[in-house]
Amino acid sequence: MKKSRIAILFGVLLALVLSAGAFAELVVTYTSSEDMWSEYTIQDTPERIADAEASSLITNGAFTQWGTTLGPADPWVFWRDTTAGWTAGRLHEVDLALPANPEGINNAMGWFIQHSGAKEGGYYAGAAQQLTRIPVEGLYYVSISVTAFEGGNTGPYNSMAWYAISDSPTPAGVTEWRELYPDQFVCSNGDAVCNYVGRDETVTIKPNQYFHIMVGRKFPEFFGWSMFVIDDISIVAADGTLGTANGFYNWCNARPEDFKVHGNEACANLTEIHWDPTQVR
């Protein structure tokens, strides 16, 4: 990807060792509405939004619900590591509609992670929800979109993001993680712009399994940091669903609405997420 340069190490399965307190700890949310905005455009109507919410078998996959009585983004359960020597993972409510569309709301889940003295190891954070809407075991089409920025000291394959589907309610019990993007580096903070990318995949899912998202910095590079933004998660039945190409993708900026490009499809302008590098994290 020409601007994103996003990091992933194919075939790596991550073994987490997290204390029980990491999952019980209160996660503080930060509103980031002035930090980012998106060129991402979909011609949503009330009817299309209602149909998408009814068709997708994951709840609140677009993070439209935020700050409700049960938590910051029902029904997601957020967690962060408790490893010393890292600025505690900060959960951000990122509104990608601003400032381009001040009347709109396009929430996404953001995580900020920064090294602050750890001598070894990495730092991880994420979210999970139980898939109570899956009707029967079978093949389902999973889609997740993401962008990520980094600053300070950083090397290849350090800013990482994954998803997983597991019988385990906690990330410590997940045995297989799937990478969300395929490049070595995420976008430079100073560039203030990044492509909107993601992964589509047909996978087997059973009722009441758990859907996990995890982000992290794998290595303790001095005062390096990463900001991850994840949005537009959907799960639909694979059989009979049109447009179920598998693989990593870029969003293509077009009118009247953006579309995904998985390989060699023509795309004049890639969809961008804009970022204010002067904002305090």
N, C-alpha and C positions, 0 to 999 in steps of 0.2 A: 504494500500500500504506500502511495507516494508520500504521504505526510504522517501517517500514524506510526509506522515503524514499531509495531506492537510486539511484545515479547511472549514467546511460548516455547516450551521444550517438549517436543512430541514424545509420546510413549512414557512419560514420567508419571509414576503414581506416587502421590505424596502421603507419607505416614505422619499423622498428627499425634502429638502427645500434649493434650490440653487438660488442665485440671477441671474438676467439676465447677469450680467457682467461675471459670471463664464463661459458662453458659448461663449462670444465674446473675451475673453482674449487670447492673443497669447500664444501658447504652444511651449516652447523651446525644441528642440530635442537634444539628446545626442547619439553619435555613441558608441556602446558597443561591437565592434567586438573583442576586446581582453578579454572580461569578460567571455564569454560562448562558449561552443561548444556542439554538439549533436551527439549521437550515432544513431539517427533516419536515416534510410536508405530506400529510395524508388527508384526503378530502373526507373528513369525518362528518357524518350527520348523526343526529340522535338515533336513527334507525340502524345505521352501521355500527355505532358504538354498542348499542344494545345487543345486536347480533353477535358482535365479536366477544362480548362478555359472556353471552350464553353459550357460544360455541367452544371457547377455550376452556379447557378442563383444569386450569390452574387459576386460583382466585387472586385478584389484585395483581396480576402479572405486569401491569403497566404502572403500578404504584399510584393510581389515581386517588386511592384512599390513604390519607396520611393524618396523623394526629388524632385518631379516634380513641374511644374509651378503653379499648383492649390493648392498645399499643400504638407505636408510631406509624405502622403500615399494616393493618390487619390483612390476613392472618399470619404474616411473616413473624418468625421469632429470630431476633438478631443476637449475635454473639461476637465477642472479640477476645483475642488472646490476652494473657496476663503476664507475658514475658517481660522481664525487667530490661531497661535500656532502650525502650521504644516509647515515643509519644503515643499514648493510648489511641487506638483506632477510633476515629471520629466518624460517626454516621451522619451523612448529610442528606437533607431533603433538597434535591436539585430540581429547580424548575427550568426546563429547557425552553420554555416558551418565551421567557424574558431575556432581554428587553425588546426583542423583535415583535412580540405580540403581548403587550402589557395586559390585555384583557383575558389572555388564555392561560391555561395551566397545563403543563406537560411534565409532571413529576417523574423523577427517576431516583434510584437508590445510589448514593455516593458514599465512598469510603476514602478517608485520608489516613495514610500511614507514614510515619517518619522515624528514622533512626535517631536515637539520642544517647548513644554510648554503649550499646550491647556489643560484647566481644565476639560472640558467635551465634549461630542460628538465625532464624527469621521471625517474622510476625505475620499473623493471619487474622482475618475477620470475615464475617459473612452472615448469611440468613438461611432459614429453612422454613418449609411449611409441609403439612401432611396433605397428600393428594386424595382428599375425601370424595372428589367428584369423578374419579376414574371409575367407569361402570364395570368393566371386566378386564381381565388380563389380555393384553394384545399389543399390537404395534401402534405406536403413537408418534406424531411428528412434533418435535420440540424445536423451538426457535428462541434465541436469546440475542439481544443487541447490546453493544458495549463500546465504550471509548475509555482512554486512560492517558494521563499525563504524568510526567516525573520531572524532578529537579534535583540539583545537588549531585553528589557522587552516585554514579550508577553504572552498572555493567550489563552485558547481555544476559537475557533470561532471568532478570531480577524481578521486575513488575509482572506478576502472574495472576491469571484469573481462570477459574474452573466452574463447572457445574457437575452435579451428580444426582442420580436417582438410586435410592437405597432403602433397605428395610430399617436402617438405623435412624433414629430421630436426631442424633448428634453427629457432627463431622468426624469425630474420633472413630466412629464405627463404620465410616464409608470405606469401601475397598477399591473403588474405581472412580477416578476423577477424569472428566473430559475437558480438554483445553478449550477456551473460548476464542482464541485468536492465535495466528501462526508465526509471528515475526519476533525478532530478537529484542527490539526496543519499543517502548511506548513513546508517545509524542513528547517533545521537549517543552517544558513549561514556557520558555521564552518565545516559542513560535505562536502561542496563544490560539492554536487551531489544531484540530485532529479529525480524522475520518471517523465515521460512524460505521462500525463493522459488527460481525457476529458469527454465529454458527447455527446451521440447520442440521437436524439429525433425526433419523427414524430409529426409535429404540423400543424395547419391550418394557411395559410398565404394568404393575399389578395394583389393584385397589389398595388404598391406604399406605402405600409407600411414601417416602419423603423426598421432596425436591430440595436440593442444596445448592447454594451459591457460595463460593469462597474466593477471596482475593488476598494477595499478600506480597511482601517482599521477602525473597528467599535468603538474601545475604545481608550482613550488617555493614553496609558501606556507609562511611562516616557522614551523618546528617543528610543522607539521601532520602527522598520522599516520593510517594506515589499517590495519585488521586484517581480512583476508579469510578466510573459511572455506568450503571447497568439498568436497562429498561426493556420494555416491549417483549416480555417473556410470554410465550403462548405454548399450549399443548392441545393438539387436535388429533382426532382419529386419522391414521395414515391412509386407510382404505377409503377411496372415493373422494379424497381431498385433492383439489387441483394445486399445481405449483409446489410440489413437495420435493424439489431438488435438494440433495444433501451436500453438506460441505460448508467451509468458511465463506463468508460473503462480505461485500461492501454494499452500503446503501448508495444508490445513484440519485443525485439531485435532479429532479425533472418536474414537469408540469403536465397535468394538474396534480400529480402526486409522485412521490419517490418510489423506487422499486429496487429490489435486490439484484446484484450481479454476482454469480457464483464462480465464474471462470472467465471466459473470453467474450462475454456479452459486451456489446457496445455501450459505453457510458461516457458522455461528454464531460460531466462534472460530478465528482464524488460528493456525497452529502457530508457536511462538516459540522462539528461541534466547536463553538468558539468559547474561549476561556480567558478570563482576565488574570494575567500573571501577577498583577499588583495586589490582589486581594490577600488579606491575612488568612492563613489556614488555621 
